[in-house]
Amino acid sequence: MIYKQEALDVMEAYKRNMVHILGEDNELVKVIETCQRLVEEIEDVTDNNVGRWIPVSERLPEERDWYLGIFKEPDTGWINPLPFICDYLLGTKTKATTKEGWILRGFTDREKYIDYYFNLECVAWMPLPEPYKEEQG
């Protein structure tokens, strides 16, 4: 996987060479500059959604879906380092959700744990990765 800075570094080196050979006003140099701007914009979008934890203090999910969530015990302050698979109900609270409206997969349906999970606080979340697909071939 190529990362934003690597792509920008390659483009900048290529642009310098093209400026040296063709001059600053060449169309190819302008195309490279446009590509650099696009890479910065695209990376900004993906930084907000894929592969990084999003603190709840920054924002909550905008749609109901499955996520990975990191939760804290409010009475002890302990943050469980293992993520839960959870569903965010856009703040809707039910008997099986946390106070904030998260359903923790596989736990909130167990009656004896409902009070414990109801009081957990989500501190960070991220979208689930793409599901595994076997290669065809």
Helices and strands as residue ranges (DSSP letters): H 4-22, H 27-47, E 54-55, E 66-72, E 84-88, E 102-104, G 111-113, H 114-118, E 121-127
